[in-house]
Amino acid sequence: MGAAPVWSVDPRTGKPREQVAVEATAEEVDRAVRSAEAARAALGDRVARAALLRTAADLLDESGRHVIEAADAETALGPVRLTGELARTTAQLRAFADVVDEGSFLDIRIDRADPARTPPWPDLRRWKIPLGVVAVYAASNFPLAFSVPGGDTASALAAGCPVVVKAHPDHPATSELCAALLRAAARRTGLPEDVVVLVHGFEAGVELVGHPLVAAAGFTGSVRGGRALFDAAAARPVPIPFHGELGSLNPVVITEAAATERAEDIGSGLAGSMTLGEGQFCTKPGFVLAPVGDAGDRLLKSLTAAVSETDPGVMLDHRMRDAFIAGVGERAALEGVESPVTPGACGDNSVSAGFLTVPARRLTAEGPHDLLLEECFGPVAVVARYQGTDEIEAVLSRLPGNLTATLHVSEEEAGGPAAGLLASLTALAGRVLVDGWPTGVAVAPAQHHGGPYPATTSTSTSVGATAIERWLRPVTYQSAPSALLPPELRDDNPLALPRRVDGHPEAPRG
């Protein structure tokens, strides 16, 4: 029997577009990993790494029209959204090139020998080195920014790690196109093109996480799939780090004073955030605590009007559409749950947005309503109506880990009275927002895109400059002669890198 074909499918019709590849066999995965490993030494050149990332960004920009057309045909996300995503992706690549040039990610620390200490200190020189081949599992909802040319790939290459990407089946043609551009960028900068290798297929993904030459993995996807790979990574004879982003409810707390102050603005803002990209953002606000009473009623009226005006849309694939429809139906059938705007199927391929409401008291103890505390992927949110801060805290204490948590407060509360709620939300998430909406993750040095399990399987971020840390490990040289040390660790600092020497930042030379 031949290898299974990989088809590009139009989510707007559910019909195959073209065959773009075949699923990789175990032997082909082995060859892919070994090819990437063979390219590893070439990535030791930091100048070449930075050039690779910038050249990749340039080639993606130059081919932008074709990349966006391919991605839209396979995801139905639309040219406007995908144009923005491509810009984010190329900016991310260039940002990591800047990180590589600047060099502080190496975290160089030098403590010179000090025999006067008790006990005496030897000469110690510490920095970080790349782990090795990184397996990247592409995301369904971001065919560019969290897939083949996305943050996991960019940060791994920046760290000096070659990458084998397991393409997502929802956008294989886009994956092939982007991989070809990254490989072309490698050739243009004098690097082996196998610093990036692409494979397709479910079994290929399983083989990849178990390959002995794979040193770490990055994943964005479902709790079920991510947990299976996480367990496989831990069960290896030599376990490896698995940095997985799995799922997030992204709770929002709206105080009564905030609802009184600006109910209409909060309602319309929530509608825009929860329906953005057909509710398929990993940071979609899926669970909201809003007050009972007049202020909360006004908020829901605004939310109802805004959601009702949202056009139906196409989800990434029919499997996700079916899961969304089934998930909404199961939640809406629970006792006490109401549906002011009913989300669900619309025509043969589209879905309509909506939201559900429930008294918060039904969520303060274990029971069938716990389903409402689980993510439902798609354009739906659950609004729990609370009576008093005690109910808010009781519900928050039962929530799982999240990527984000949001607090809306009044102008008066921002002075400090809401500090207790902010502390409760801080315990739940990796990014805590005040008076904003979580969709949209800025690619910035201070960004953190991660959170307690099941949001992620580690404490690291997949967005921002510190994402590079996932693919590095520290090494200390003790009492090593200067001639044996890497240039980065020698006393004369020939590469002019930022370092800490004897506990203090080293003054720039020259």
C-alpha positions as CSV (number, residue, x, y, z in Angstrom):
1,M,0.0,0.0,0.0
2,G,1.3,3.5,-0.9
3,A,1.7,6.4,1.4
4,A,-1.5,8.2,2.2
5,P,-2.1,11.4,0.2
6,V,-2.3,14.8,1.8
7,W,-5.0,16.9,0.4
8,S,-5.6,20.6,0.6
9,V,-9.3,21.1,1.4
10,D,-11.5,24.2,0.9
11,P,-13.3,24.8,4.3
12,R,-15.9,26.9,2.6
13,T,-17.2,23.8,0.7
14,G,-15.5,20.9,2.4
15,K,-14.2,19.7,-1.0
16,P,-10.6,18.7,-1.8
17,R,-8.6,21.3,-3.8
18,E,-5.4,19.4,-4.7
19,Q,-3.1,16.8,-3.4
20,V,0.0,18.6,-2.1
21,A,2.1,15.8,-0.4
22,V,2.0,12.3,1.0
23,E,2.2,11.4,4.7
24,A,5.7,10.7,5.9
25,T,6.6,7.1,6.8
26,A,8.7,6.3,9.9
27,E,11.7,6.0,7.6
28,E,11.1,9.4,6.1
29,V,10.7,11.0,9.5
30,D,14.0,9.4,10.5
31,R,15.7,10.8,7.4
32,A,14.1,14.3,8.1
33,V,15.4,14.4,11.6
34,R,18.9,13.1,10.7
35,S,19.1,15.7,7.9
36,A,18.2,18.5,10.4
37,E,20.7,17.2,12.8
38,A,23.4,17.2,10.1
39,A,22.6,20.9,9.6
40,R,23.0,21.7,13.2
41,A,26.6,22.7,13.3
42,A,26.1,25.4,10.6
43,L,23.6,27.2,12.8
44,G,26.4,27.8,15.3
45,D,27.3,31.0,13.4
46,R,25.2,33.7,15.0
47,V,25.7,36.1,12.2
48,A,24.4,33.5,9.7
49,R,21.4,32.8,12.0
50,A,20.4,36.4,12.1
51,A,20.8,36.7,8.3
52,L,18.6,33.6,7.9
53,L,15.8,35.0,9.9
54,R,15.8,38.3,8.1
55,T,16.1,36.7,4.7
56,A,13.2,34.4,5.5
57,A,11.1,37.5,6.5
58,D,12.0,39.2,3.2
59,L,11.1,36.2,1.1
60,L,7.8,35.8,2.9
61,D,7.0,39.5,2.3
62,E,8.0,39.2,-1.4
63,S,5.7,36.2,-1.8
64,G,3.0,37.7,0.3
65,R,0.3,37.6,-2.3
66,H,0.8,33.9,-3.0
67,V,1.1,33.0,0.7
68,I,-2.1,34.9,1.6
69,E,-4.0,33.3,-1.3
70,A,-2.9,29.8,-0.3
71,A,-3.7,30.3,3.4
72,D,-7.1,31.8,2.6
73,A,-8.0,29.0,0.3
74,E,-7.3,26.5,3.1
75,T,-8.5,28.3,6.2
76,A,-11.2,30.8,5.1
77,L,-9.7,33.3,7.4
78,G,-9.8,36.1,4.8
79,P,-7.2,38.3,3.2
80,V,-7.5,41.1,5.7
81,R,-6.8,38.8,8.7
82,L,-4.1,36.9,6.9
83,T,-2.4,40.1,5.7
84,G,-2.1,41.1,9.3
85,E,-0.9,37.7,10.3
86,L,1.8,37.7,7.7
87,A,3.0,41.1,8.9
88,R,3.1,39.7,12.4
89,T,5.0,36.6,11.2
90,T,7.7,38.5,9.4
91,A,8.1,41.1,12.2
92,Q,8.5,38.1,14.6
93,L,11.3,36.7,12.4
94,R,13.1,40.1,12.3
95,A,12.6,40.5,16.1
96,F,14.4,37.3,16.8
97,A,17.2,38.3,14.4
98,D,17.7,41.4,16.6
99,V,17.7,39.1,19.7
100,V,20.5,37.0,18.1
101,D,22.5,40.1,17.2
102,E,22.2,41.7,20.6
103,G,23.3,38.5,22.4
104,S,21.9,38.8,25.9
105,F,19.9,35.6,25.4
106,L,23.1,33.7,25.9
107,D,23.0,34.9,29.6
108,I,26.8,35.0,29.9
109,R,28.0,35.1,33.5
110,I,31.6,35.0,34.6
111,D,32.8,34.7,38.2
112,R,36.6,34.9,38.3
113,A,38.6,32.7,40.7
114,D,38.6,34.1,44.3
115,P,40.8,32.0,46.7
116,A,40.0,34.4,49.5
117,R,36.4,33.2,49.8
118,T,35.4,30.5,52.2
119,P,35.2,28.0,50.6
120,P,37.4,29.3,47.7
121,W,35.7,30.0,44.3
122,P,37.2,28.5,41.1
123,D,36.9,30.4,37.8
124,L,33.4,29.8,36.5
125,R,32.0,30.8,33.1
126,R,28.4,30.1,32.2
127,W,26.4,30.6,29.1
128,K,23.5,28.9,27.2
129,I,23.8,26.5,24.2
130,P,21.2,25.1,21.8
131,L,19.5,21.9,22.7
132,G,19.5,20.3,19.3
133,V,16.7,19.4,16.8
134,V,13.3,20.9,17.7
135,A,10.0,19.3,16.6
136,V,7.4,21.9,15.9
137,Y,3.7,21.0,15.6
138,A,1.9,23.6,13.6
139,A,-1.4,25.2,14.7
140,S,-4.7,25.1,12.9
141,N,-5.9,28.6,13.7
142,F,-2.7,30.5,12.7
143,P,-1.4,29.1,9.4
144,L,1.5,31.5,9.5
145,A,2.3,33.0,12.9
146,F,2.0,29.7,14.8
147,S,2.9,27.3,12.0
148,V,5.8,26.6,9.7
149,P,7.3,30.2,9.7
150,G,5.9,31.0,13.2
151,G,7.2,31.7,16.6
152,D,8.3,28.2,17.6
153,T,10.3,27.9,14.3
154,A,11.7,31.4,14.5
155,S,12.8,31.1,18.2
156,A,14.3,27.7,17.7
157,L,16.4,28.8,14.7
158,A,17.4,31.9,16.7
159,A,18.6,29.6,19.4
160,G,20.7,27.7,16.9
161,C,18.4,24.6,16.7
162,P,17.3,23.1,13.4
163,V,13.6,22.4,13.1
164,V,11.4,19.6,11.8
165,V,7.9,20.9,11.4
166,K,4.9,18.6,11.4
167,A,2.4,20.4,9.1
168,H,-1.2,20.9,10.2
169,P,-3.6,19.0,8.0
170,D,-5.8,22.0,7.6
171,H,-3.3,24.0,5.6
172,P,-0.7,21.6,3.9
173,A,-0.3,23.7,0.8
174,T,0.4,26.8,2.8
175,S,2.9,24.8,4.9
176,E,4.7,23.5,1.8
177,L,5.0,27.1,0.4
178,C,6.3,28.5,3.6
179,A,8.7,25.7,4.2
180,A,10.1,26.2,0.6
181,L,10.6,29.9,1.4
182,L,12.5,29.2,4.6
183,R,14.7,26.6,2.9
184,A,15.4,29.1,0.1
185,A,16.4,31.7,2.8
186,A,18.8,29.2,4.2
187,R,20.4,28.6,0.8
188,R,20.7,32.4,0.2
189,T,22.6,32.8,3.5
190,G,24.9,29.9,2.9
191,L,23.3,27.6,5.4
192,P,22.0,24.0,4.6
193,E,18.4,24.1,3.6
194,D,17.7,21.2,6.0
195,V,17.8,23.6,9.0
196,V,14.1,23.5,8.3
197,V,12.4,20.2,7.2
198,L,8.6,19.6,6.8
199,V,6.7,16.4,7.3
200,H,3.0,15.5,7.0
201,G,0.8,13.0,8.8
202,F,-0.5,12.0,12.2
203,E,1.8,9.0,12.5
204,A,4.7,11.3,11.5
205,G,3.9,13.5,14.4
206,V,4.0,10.5,16.8
207,E,7.3,9.3,15.3
208,L,8.8,12.7,15.5
209,V,8.3,13.2,19.3
210,G,9.9,9.8,19.9
211,H,12.9,10.2,17.7
212,P,16.1,10.0,19.7
213,L,17.7,12.9,17.9
214,V,14.8,15.3,18.7
215,A,15.8,17.3,21.7
216,A,12.6,19.4,22.4
217,A,9.2,20.0,21.0
218,G,6.8,22.9,20.6
219,F,3.0,22.4,20.1
220,T,-0.1,24.5,19.7
221,G,-3.4,22.7,19.5
222,S,-6.0,20.7,21.5
223,V,-5.7,19.5,25.1
224,R,-6.2,15.9,23.9
225,G,-3.6,15.9,21.2
226,G,-1.1,18.0,23.1
227,R,-1.4,15.9,26.3
228,A,-0.8,12.7,24.3
229,L,2.4,14.1,22.8
230,F,3.4,15.5,26.2
231,D,3.1,12.1,27.7
232,A,5.0,10.5,24.9
233,A,7.8,13.0,25.3
234,A,8.0,12.2,29.0
235,A,7.9,8.4,28.5
236,R,10.9,8.4,26.2
237,P,14.0,6.6,27.4
238,V,15.5,10.1,27.5
239,P,12.6,12.5,28.2
240,I,12.6,15.8,26.4
241,P,11.1,19.3,27.1
242,F,7.6,19.6,25.6
243,H,6.4,23.1,25.3
244,G,2.7,22.7,24.5
245,E,-0.1,25.3,24.3
246,L,-3.3,23.2,24.8
247,G,-6.4,25.1,25.6
248,S,-7.7,28.2,27.5
249,L,-11.0,29.5,28.8
250,N,-9.6,33.1,29.2
251,P,-11.9,34.3,32.0
252,V,-13.2,37.8,32.3
253,V,-14.4,39.4,35.5
254,I,-16.6,42.6,35.2
255,T,-17.2,44.3,38.4
256,E,-20.6,45.8,39.1
257,A,-19.1,49.3,39.2
258,A,-17.4,48.8,35.8
259,A,-20.8,47.6,34.3
260,T,-22.5,50.6,35.8
261,E,-19.9,52.9,34.4
262,R,-19.7,51.6,30.8
263,A,-22.0,48.6,30.3
264,E,-22.5,49.3,26.6
265,D,-18.8,49.7,25.8
266,I,-17.9,46.5,27.6
267,G,-20.7,44.5,25.9
268,S,-19.7,45.6,22.4
269,G,-16.0,45.0,23.2
270,L,-16.7,41.5,24.4
271,A,-18.7,40.7,21.3
272,G,-15.8,41.9,19.1
273,S,-13.3,39.9,21.0
274,M,-15.2,36.6,21.3
275,T,-16.2,36.5,17.6
276,L,-12.9,37.6,16.2
277,G,-11.7,35.0,13.6
278,E,-14.9,33.1,14.2
279,G,-13.9,32.6,17.9
280,Q,-10.9,30.6,16.9
281,F,-8.3,32.6,18.7
282,C,-6.5,30.8,21.6
283,T,-7.1,33.9,23.6
284,K,-10.8,34.2,23.0
285,P,-12.7,35.3,26.1
286,G,-14.8,32.2,26.6
287,F,-16.1,32.7,30.1
288,V,-17.4,35.9,31.7
289,L,-18.5,36.8,35.2
290,A,-21.0,39.7,35.0
291,P,-23.2,41.1,37.8
292,V,-26.9,40.5,38.2
293,G,-29.1,43.6,38.3
294,D,-29.6,46.6,36.0
295,A,-25.9,47.2,35.1
296,G,-25.4,43.6,34.1
297,D,-28.7,43.6,32.2
298,R,-27.5,46.7,30.2
299,L,-24.3,44.9,29.5
300,L,-26.1,41.8,28.1
301,K,-28.3,44.0,26.0
302,S,-25.3,45.6,24.4
303,L,-23.7,42.2,23.9
304,T,-26.9,40.8,22.4
305,A,-27.1,43.6,19.9
306,A,-23.4,43.4,18.9
307,V,-23.4,39.6,18.6
308,S,-26.6,39.6,16.6
309,E,-25.1,41.9,14.0
310,T,-22.1,39.6,13.5
311,D,-22.1,37.9,10.2
312,P,-22.0,34.0,10.0
313,G,-18.6,32.7,9.1
314,V,-16.7,29.5,8.1
315,M,-14.6,27.7,10.7
316,L,-11.2,26.2,9.9
317,D,-12.6,22.7,9.0
318,H,-15.8,20.7,9.2
319,R,-14.6,18.6,12.1
320,M,-14.2,21.8,14.2
321,R,-17.5,23.0,13.0
322,D,-19.2,19.8,14.0
323,A,-17.5,19.9,17.4
324,F,-18.6,23.5,17.9
325,I,-22.2,22.7,17.1
326,A,-22.3,19.7,19.4
327,G,-20.5,21.5,22.2
328,V,-22.9,24.4,22.1
329,G,-25.9,22.1,22.1
330,E,-24.6,20.1,25.1
331,R,-24.0,23.3,27.1
332,A,-27.3,24.9,26.2
333,A,-29.2,21.8,27.3
334,L,-28.0,22.2,30.9
335,E,-30.5,23.2,33.5
336,G,-30.7,27.0,34.1
337,V,-28.7,27.8,30.9
338,E,-30.3,30.4,28.6
339,S,-29.3,31.4,25.1
340,P,-30.0,35.1,24.4
341,V,-28.3,34.7,21.0
342,T,-28.2,31.1,20.0
343,P,-24.9,30.1,18.3
344,G,-24.7,27.1,15.9
345,A,-25.1,25.9,12.4
346,C,-25.9,28.4,9.6
347,G,-26.3,26.9,6.2
348,D,-24.2,24.0,5.0
349,N,-20.8,25.3,6.0
350,S,-21.1,28.4,8.2
351,V,-21.7,29.0,11.9
352,S,-23.4,31.9,13.7
353,A,-22.0,33.5,16.8
354,G,-23.9,33.6,20.1
355,F,-23.6,33.4,23.9
356,L,-25.1,31.5,26.8
357,T,-25.9,32.7,30.3
358,V,-26.1,30.8,33.6
359,P,-26.4,31.8,37.3
360,A,-22.9,31.8,38.8
361,R,-24.1,29.9,41.8
362,R,-24.5,26.8,39.6
363,L,-20.7,26.8,39.1
364,T,-19.5,27.1,42.7
365,A,-19.5,23.4,43.3
366,E,-18.8,20.3,41.3
367,G,-21.6,19.1,39.0
368,P,-22.8,18.8,35.4
369,H,-22.4,22.5,34.9
370,D,-18.6,22.0,35.0
371,L,-18.9,21.6,31.2
372,L,-19.3,25.4,31.1
373,L,-15.8,25.8,32.6
374,E,-14.2,24.0,29.6
375,E,-13.2,25.7,26.4
376,C,-15.6,25.5,23.4
377,F,-13.6,26.4,20.3
378,G,-15.6,28.8,18.1
379,P,-17.7,32.0,18.4
380,V,-19.4,31.4,21.7
381,A,-19.0,32.6,25.3
382,V,-20.6,31.7,28.6
383,V,-21.7,34.6,30.8
384,A,-22.2,33.7,34.5
385,R,-24.3,36.2,36.4
386,Y,-22.9,36.6,39.9
387,Q,-24.3,38.1,43.2
388,G,-21.4,39.5,45.1
389,T,-17.6,39.1,45.3
390,D,-17.9,35.8,47.2
391,E,-19.5,34.2,44.2
392,I,-16.8,35.5,41.9
393,E,-14.1,34.1,44.1
394,A,-15.9,30.8,44.5
395,V,-16.1,30.4,40.7
396,L,-12.6,31.5,40.0
397,S,-11.3,29.0,42.6
398,R,-12.6,26.2,40.3
399,L,-11.2,27.4,37.0
400,P,-8.2,25.6,35.3
401,G,-5.1,27.4,34.1
402,N,-5.4,29.9,31.3
403,L,-3.4,31.9,28.9
404,T,-5.1,35.1,29.9
405,A,-7.4,36.5,32.5
406,T,-9.1,39.9,32.3
407,L,-10.5,42.3,34.9
408,H,-12.8,45.2,34.0
409,V,-13.0,47.8,36.8
410,S,-14.4,51.3,37.2
411,E,-12.1,54.3,37.4
412,E,-12.5,54.5,41.2
413,E,-11.8,50.8,41.6
414,A,-8.6,51.0,39.6
415,G,-7.0,52.9,42.6
416,G,-6.8,49.7,44.6
417,P,-10.1,48.2,45.7
418,A,-10.0,45.6,43.0
419,A,-6.6,44.3,44.0
420,G,-8.0,41.1,45.5
421,L,-9.7,40.2,42.3
422,L,-6.5,41.0,40.3
423,A,-4.6,38.7,42.6
424,S,-7.1,35.9,42.1
425,L,-6.8,36.2,38.3
426,T,-3.0,36.4,38.5
427,A,-3.1,32.9,40.0
428,L,-4.9,31.6,37.0
429,A,-3.1,33.0,33.9
430,G,0.1,34.0,32.3
431,R,-1.1,37.4,31.0
432,V,-3.5,39.5,33.1
433,L,-5.3,42.4,31.4
434,V,-7.2,45.3,33.0
435,D,-9.9,47.1,31.0
436,G,-9.0,45.4,27.7
437,W,-9.6,42.3,25.7
438,P,-7.2,39.4,25.3
439,T,-7.4,38.6,21.6
440,G,-4.2,39.9,20.1
441,V,-0.8,39.0,21.5
442,A,1.9,41.7,20.9
443,V,5.3,40.4,19.8
444,A,7.2,42.3,22.4
445,P,10.2,41.6,24.7
446,A,7.9,41.7,27.9
447,Q,5.2,39.5,26.4
448,H,4.2,36.2,28.0
449,H,2.0,33.8,26.1
450,G,1.6,30.8,28.4
451,G,-0.1,29.9,31.7
452,P,-0.8,27.2,34.2
453,Y,-1.8,23.8,32.9
454,P,-3.8,23.1,30.7
455,A,-3.1,26.4,29.0
456,T,0.5,25.2,28.6
457,T,2.7,22.3,29.7
458,S,5.6,24.5,30.9
459,T,6.2,27.9,32.4
460,S,7.7,29.3,29.2
461,T,6.2,31.7,26.6
462,S,5.7,31.0,22.9
463,V,5.6,34.7,22.0
464,G,8.2,37.4,22.7
465,A,11.9,37.5,23.0
466,T,12.1,35.1,25.9
467,A,10.6,32.3,23.8
468,I,14.1,31.6,22.7
469,E,14.9,30.3,26.2
470,R,12.9,27.1,25.6
471,W,15.5,25.8,23.2
472,L,18.6,26.5,25.3
473,R,20.4,24.9,28.2
474,P,23.0,26.4,30.5
475,V,26.6,25.1,30.7
476,T,29.3,26.2,33.1
477,Y,33.1,25.8,32.4
478,Q,35.2,25.6,35.5
479,S,38.9,26.6,35.5
480,A,39.1,26.2,31.7
481,P,42.2,27.7,30.0
482,S,41.2,30.7,27.8
483,A,42.3,28.9,24.6
484,L,39.8,26.2,25.2
485,L,36.9,28.6,25.9
486,P,34.3,29.7,23.3
487,P,35.1,33.3,22.3
488,E,32.0,34.5,24.0
489,L,33.5,33.5,27.4
490,R,37.0,34.8,27.1
491,D,38.3,37.7,29.1
492,D,38.8,40.0,26.1
493,N,35.1,39.5,25.0
494,P,36.0,39.7,21.3
495,L,32.4,39.6,20.2
496,A,31.4,42.5,22.5
497,L,28.5,40.6,24.0
498,P,26.6,41.7,27.0
499,R,27.9,39.8,30.1
500,R,27.9,39.9,33.9
501,V,31.3,39.6,35.4
502,D,31.8,39.1,39.1
503,G,28.1,39.9,39.6
504,H,28.0,43.2,37.7
505,P,27.2,44.1,34.1
506,E,30.5,44.3,32.1
507,A,31.3,47.8,30.8
508,P,31.4,48.0,27.0
509,R,35.0,48.0,25.6
510,G,36.2,50.6,23.3
